[in-house]
């Protein structure tokens, strides 16, 4: 729910009051979409502290990656069918880091870090990650966090 709140909060400032009809709501949403798309296009690439990039490696048979561009984060959100894309601004502000978890190049789940703490780890449609990933995440969480401290 915090994800949705953050996403709406970042969009709220752009909305104008309109008489509520389906067409006017649609038109206003399209207008805001274009404003936000323009803002995001201005910052297409994510910049990470090298220490966070150092955690992008393989642990057992899982690979941990950071999205390098806004487009990549958008693709990840589509693949996992979640609102991860709403974290774009937080990633640019270095308030959140989203690591993708891959096995044999298949995207399995995402892990959100806030500083050095794991906030959440979710799979498709915000499902719990499958047992192997959970086991590896728990087993290597200290290694990942140690490599970025």
N, C-alpha and C positions, 0 to 999 in steps of 0.2 A: 504494500500500500504506500510505503514511503516513496517507492519508485514513481508511482503515478502522481503523488503529491509534488515531488520535485519537478517532474516533467510539466505538469500544469502550472506550477509556480513560475517556471522559466518562460512560459508562453503568456501568462496572464497579462503582463505589462503591455503586450501588443494588441490585445483585443479592444475594440471599440464597442460601446453599447449599441445594439441594433434591436429593432422590433423583432420579436422572436417568430420567425416563419422558417420553414425548412429551407427555402431558397436563400434568405438573408443569412441564416446560420452557415449554410454551405459556402456562400460567397465570402463571408468573414473568415471562415476557417482556411479557405484557399488563399486569401490575402495574407493572413498570418503565416501560413506555410511558406509563402514566397519570401516574406521578411526574414523568417528564421533560416531558411535555406541560404539566403544571401549572407547572413551573419556567419553561418557555419562554413560556407565556401571560402570566406575570408581567412579561415584558420583550418585549412584542409588537413594538415599534418599535425599529429600529436608530437609533443616534445617531452621526453622522459629523462629524468636523472639517470646517468649511466648505472647507478646502483640498482635501479628497478629493471633495467634491461639485462643486468647480469643474472637475474632470476629466470630469464627466458632460456630454458634448457630442458633436457629430458631427464625424467626421474622414472626409473623402471621402464615401462613401455608407454608412458604418457609424456607428451610434450606440452610445455607451458609457453604461451606466446602473449605478447601485448599487441593490440591493434595499432598499426602505424599511421592509419589515416581515418578520417571520419567515414569514408566509404566502406572501409573494412569493418568498422564497428557497426555500421548500418547493415552490412551483409550478415554479420554475426547475429544481430538482433532478429533478422529475418529467418535465419537458420534455426535459432532457438525459439522463435516465436514468442519474444518477450519485449519488454520496454527498455532494454539495455541502451538503445540509441539515446534515450533521455539523459544519459550520463555524459554526453559529449562535453557540455560546459564544465562539469565537475572534473573531467579528465584534463581539459585545457587549464583549469585552475589548480591542478595537482591536488585536488581534494579526494579523488577516488582513482584507483587503478583497477582496470578490468583485465584479468588474465584469462585467455582462452585455454581450454584443456582439450588436447587432440590425441587421438590414437590412430596410427596409420593414416594420418591426414584427415581423419573424420573428426569433425567438431562435436565434442560431447557435452561440454558444460563451460560455464564461466565462473570465475571467482572474483568477487569485489574486495579490494583492500582499501581501508581508510587508514593512512599512515602505515603502521605495521600490524594492524589488526584485520583479520578476515571478518568481513561484514556478512557476506553470504556466498553460497556456492550453489548454483542452480543449473538444471538441465533444460530440456525442451519444455516449453510452457510453464516455466518456473518449477518444474518437478525436481524432486531430490535427485542428486547425481547417482549414477549407478555405483554399486558397491566397490568395484575395483578403483574407480576414481576417488571415492570417499576414503578408501583405505590408503591410497597413495597420497592424497591431499593431507590426511592426518599424519601419515608417516613422514612426509617431507615438508610439512608446514614449517617446522622449526628450521629446516635447511633453507627454504625459500625466504623466510623472514630473516634468518641470520645473514643470508647473502645480500639483503637490502638494508640491513641496519648499519 
